[in-house]
């Protein structure tokens, strides 16, 4: 899961959103059940196209590419069954894979601490070690993993395949048989392509890169292209300004 930004509201929603909402609310006020066509207008092609664009065609929760395996569901972060007034609220619409959508179901996300990636940076609550996902100890992290099943076996295997591919690329960064120019090009491709927000499981890939990038030779790594800034100790190790034992170097990087 990565931080997302909401794009412009689709024109069809600008023109019809209030009218569609009122139709649904009037039905409910009259003790009538809105028809499927009245409540399902949020699935309009223009709306879904906008959601696909802002999520790069990935599930907003698990980062699986949707159009490869499933068309994806236009989902309500706050379920429409709990708040019908938000059925056509652009800021409440989100693109999700079938499994994440079904897992979340009609659960109240606020009471159950589910992360909304449009509002909260998931990186404050979730962390990866290879394909394994962990909470950073927060209620939001723990609850989001549990409810959305972000540690499910099928998803783990998909992340594992992606991690193995990137690991092979990363190994080249330490291959002394390659020139520094070649390794620098590989590193740039790793940052610009493999860790791009449009790629599957980019949050995991960024964690993989940040775990090794400060160990790269200075002629390969440039501060402008890093995933995360260096700590003072890491900068000292790279610049040779401070001697540090191998045991200290091998300590894990703090998240």
Secondary structure per residue as TSV (DSSP state, phi and psi in degrees):
chain	resnum	aa	ss	phi	psi
A	1	X	-	360.0	133.8
A	2	X	-	-125.9	163.2
A	3	X	-	-68.2	134.0
A	4	X	-	-118.4	157.4
A	5	X	-	-121.1	136.4
A	6	X	-	-77.0	130.9
A	7	X	-	-84.4	-174.2
A	8	X	-	-67.2	144.0
A	9	X	-	-64.7	132.0
A	10	X	-	-59.5	145.7
A	11	X	H	-58.2	-37.6
A	12	X	H	-63.3	-31.0
A	13	X	H	-79.6	-36.0
A	14	X	H	-60.7	-42.6
A	15	X	H	-77.2	-33.2
A	16	X	H	-119.1	-11.8
A	17	X	H	-54.1	-49.0
A	18	X	H	-64.8	-41.9
A	19	X	H	-64.5	-45.4
A	20	X	H	-61.5	-41.1
A	21	X	H	-63.5	-43.8
A	22	X	H	-64.2	-36.2
A	23	X	H	-61.0	-45.3
A	24	X	H	-64.9	-45.4
A	25	X	H	-67.4	-35.1
A	26	X	H	-65.8	-40.5
A	27	X	H	-59.0	-48.1
A	28	X	H	-64.2	-40.4
A	29	X	H	-63.2	-29.1
A	30	X	T	-93.2	16.1
A	31	X	T	57.3	34.3
A	32	X	-	-113.5	150.2
A	33	X	-	-90.2	124.2
A	34	X	-	-60.1	146.1
A	35	X	-	-73.9	157.1
A	36	X	H	-55.5	-36.3
A	37	X	H	-69.2	-31.3
A	38	X	H	-73.7	-36.4
A	39	X	H	-89.6	-15.7
A	40	X	-	-97.9	10.7
A	41	X	G	-69.1	-15.7
A	42	X	G	-67.4	-12.2
A	43	X	G	-85.5	6.9
A	44	X	-	-49.9	141.9
A	45	X	H	-54.0	-41.1
A	46	X	H	-65.5	-37.3
A	47	X	H	-68.3	-45.7
A	48	X	H	-64.9	-37.6
A	49	X	H	-62.1	-39.8
A	50	X	H	-66.7	-38.4
A	51	X	H	-68.6	-38.7
A	52	X	H	-61.8	-40.2
A	53	X	H	-64.1	-46.3
A	54	X	H	-77.0	-15.7
A	55	X	T	-105.2	4.6
A	56	X	T	57.9	32.0
A	57	X	T	71.9	19.8
A	58	X	B	-113.1	156.8
A	59	X	-	-62.3	131.0
A	60	X	T	-66.3	-17.1
A	61	X	T	-98.4	-55.8
A	62	X	T	-100.7	-7.4
A	63	X	-	69.2	18.4
A	64	X	-	-76.8	140.0
A	65	X	B	-68.8	121.2
A	66	X	H	-77.7	-46.2
A	67	X	H	-69.8	-10.4
A	68	X	H	-77.9	-34.4
A	69	X	H	-124.5	-19.2
A	70	X	-	-162.3	147.7
A	71	X	-	-72.0	-17.5
A	72	X	-	86.6	150.8
A	73	X	E	-110.6	137.0
A	74	X	E	-79.5	114.6
A	75	X	E	-114.1	157.2
A	76	X	E	-103.4	124.5
A	77	X	S	-61.3	-51.5
A	78	X	S	-92.2	114.3
A	79	X	-	-52.5	139.2
A	80	X	T	-65.2	-22.5
A	81	X	T	-69.5	-26.1
A	82	X	T	-90.5	-29.8
A	83	X	-	-144.7	83.3
A	84	X	G	-57.7	-26.0
A	85	X	G	-65.4	-16.5
A	86	X	G	-104.7	16.1
A	87	X	T	-57.8	-37.7
A	88	X	T	-116.7	21.6
A	89	X	-	-75.7	114.3
A	90	X	G	-55.1	-38.4
A	91	X	G	-74.5	-4.9
A	92	X	G	-106.1	-3.4
A	93	X	E	-95.2	138.8
A	94	X	E	-148.0	150.7
A	95	X	E	-98.2	127.5
A	96	X	E	-138.0	153.7
A	97	X	-	-74.3	165.5
A	98	X	H	-60.2	-41.2
A	99	X	H	-69.7	-46.8
A	100	X	H	-62.4	-40.5
A	101	X	H	-63.2	-45.6
A	102	X	H	-68.4	-35.2
A	103	X	H	-67.0	-40.3
A	104	X	H	-72.3	-40.0
A	105	X	T	51.2	-134.0
A	106	X	T	-101.0	25.0
A	107	X	-	-69.6	137.6
A	108	X	-	-72.7	114.9
A	109	X	T	-69.8	-25.2
A	110	X	T	-76.9	-45.1
A	111	X	T	-66.3	-32.9
A	112	X	T	-100.9	10.9
A	113	X	T	58.3	40.4
A	114	X	-	-83.0	133.4
A	115	X	-	-71.0	130.3
A	116	X	-	-98.7	107.1
A	117	X	T	-65.3	-11.8
A	118	X	T	-82.1	-19.7
A	119	X	T	-111.4	-42.7
A	120	X	S	-109.5	139.8
A	121	X	-	-77.4	112.4
A	122	X	G	-57.3	-26.7
A	123	X	G	-63.9	-16.1
A	124	X	G	-78.2	-13.2
A	125	X	T	-128.4	-19.9
A	126	X	E	-124.4	146.7
A	127	X	E	-145.5	152.0
A	128	X	E	-115.0	146.9
A	129	X	E	-126.3	96.0
A	130	X	T	61.8	-137.2
A	131	X	T	-79.5	-4.9
A	132	X	E	-81.8	135.2
A	133	X	E	-110.3	138.7
A	134	X	E	-132.8	154.7
A	135	X	E	-83.2	149.4
A	136	X	-	-83.9	19.2
A	137	X	S	91.8	3.3
A	138	X	-	-90.9	153.9
A	139	X	H	-58.7	-36.8
A	140	X	H	-64.6	-42.8
A	141	X	H	-65.6	-49.0
A	142	X	H	-61.2	-46.7
A	143	X	H	-69.0	-40.1
A	144	X	H	-63.7	-44.0
A	145	X	H	-62.5	-44.9
A	146	X	H	-68.1	-49.4
A	147	X	H	-71.1	-43.6
A	148	X	H	-84.6	-4.9
A	149	X	T	57.0	47.7
A	150	X	T	-71.2	-7.4
A	151	X	T	-105.5	15.7
A	152	X	-	-63.4	150.9
A	153	X	H	-58.2	-44.8
A	154	X	H	-61.9	-40.6
A	155	X	H	-70.7	-38.9
A	156	X	H	-58.7	-45.4
A	157	X	H	-64.5	-38.4
A	158	X	H	-66.3	-42.1
A	159	X	H	-66.3	-37.4
A	160	X	H	-61.7	-44.5
A	161	X	H	-60.4	-42.9
A	162	X	H	-66.2	-41.3
A	163	X	H	-64.3	-38.8
A	164	X	H	-65.2	-38.5
A	165	X	H	-63.6	-46.1
A	166	X	H	-69.4	-33.9
A	167	X	H	-60.1	-41.2
A	168	X	H	-62.9	-36.5
A	169	X	H	-68.5	-42.2
A	170	X	H	-64.4	-33.4
A	171	X	H	-59.6	-31.7
A	172	X	G	-66.2	-23.5
A	173	X	G	-65.9	-23.4
A	174	X	G	-106.8	8.8
A	175	X	-	-84.1	106.4
A	176	X	T	-69.3	-10.5
A	177	X	T	-74.9	-19.8
A	178	X	S	-89.0	147.7
A	179	X	-	-72.4	161.0
A	180	X	H	-63.5	-32.4
A	181	X	H	-64.2	-43.0
A	182	X	H	-65.6	-43.4
A	183	X	H	-68.8	-34.9
A	184	X	H	-65.8	-38.1
A	185	X	H	-65.4	-39.5
A	186	X	H	-64.1	-43.1
A	187	X	H	-63.6	-42.7
A	188	X	H	-62.6	-41.1
A	189	X	H	-64.7	-36.9
A	190	X	I	-60.6	-43.9
A	191	X	I	-72.3	-49.2
A	192	X	I	-77.5	-28.5
A	193	X	I	-109.8	-63.6
A	194	X	I	-63.4	-35.4
A	195	X	T	-95.1	7.3
A	196	X	S	-62.2	145.2
A	197	X	T	-63.6	-15.7
A	198	X	T	-82.2	-13.5
A	199	X	S	-86.4	153.8
A	200	X	T	-62.2	138.6
A	201	X	T	56.0	41.6
A	202	X	H	-64.8	-29.5
A	203	X	H	-62.5	-41.8
A	204	X	H	-65.6	-43.7
A	205	X	H	-63.1	-40.4
A	206	X	H	-63.3	-37.8
A	207	X	H	-66.3	-39.2
A	208	X	H	-61.8	-43.1
A	209	X	H	-69.1	-42.6
A	210	X	H	-68.1	-19.6
A	211	X	T	-75.2	-17.7
A	212	X	T	-124.2	-14.8
A	213	X	G	-64.0	-33.6
A	214	X	G	-73.1	-11.4
A	215	X	G	-88.5	-6.8
A	216	X	S	-71.9	148.2
A	217	X	-	-57.0	146.9
A	218	X	T	-63.9	-24.3
A	219	X	T	-78.8	-7.0
A	220	X	T	-102.9	-40.6
A	221	X	-	-96.8	135.2
A	222	X	-	-124.3	141.1
A	223	X	G	-58.3	-28.9
A	224	X	G	-69.7	-21.4
A	225	X	G	-111.0	14.5
A	226	X	-	-83.7	159.4
A	227	X	S	-73.6	-43.9
A	228	X	S	-135.6	152.7
A	229	X	-	-66.3	155.1
A	230	X	-	-78.3	147.8
A	231	X	-	-78.3	162.8
A	232	X	H	-55.0	-40.3
A	233	X	H	-65.9	-43.0
A	234	X	H	-64.4	-40.8
A	235	X	H	-62.1	-39.8
A	236	X	H	-65.2	-39.2
A	237	X	H	-63.6	-44.4
A	238	X	H	-68.2	-39.3
A	239	X	H	-83.3	-11.1
A	240	X	T	79.2	14.6
A	241	X	S	-80.4	-12.0
A	242	X	S	-145.7	134.7
A	243	X	-	-83.8	139.0
A	244	X	-	-144.1	139.7
A	245	X	-	-72.3	159.2
A	246	X	H	-61.0	-34.1
A	247	X	H	-62.8	-39.1
A	248	X	H	-71.3	-40.7
A	249	X	H	-59.7	-34.6
A	250	X	T	-83.6	0.4
A	251	X	S	-67.0	143.7
A	252	X	-	-65.0	149.2
A	253	X	-	-73.9	134.1
A	254	X	-	-67.6	139.6
A	255	X	-	-67.7	360.0
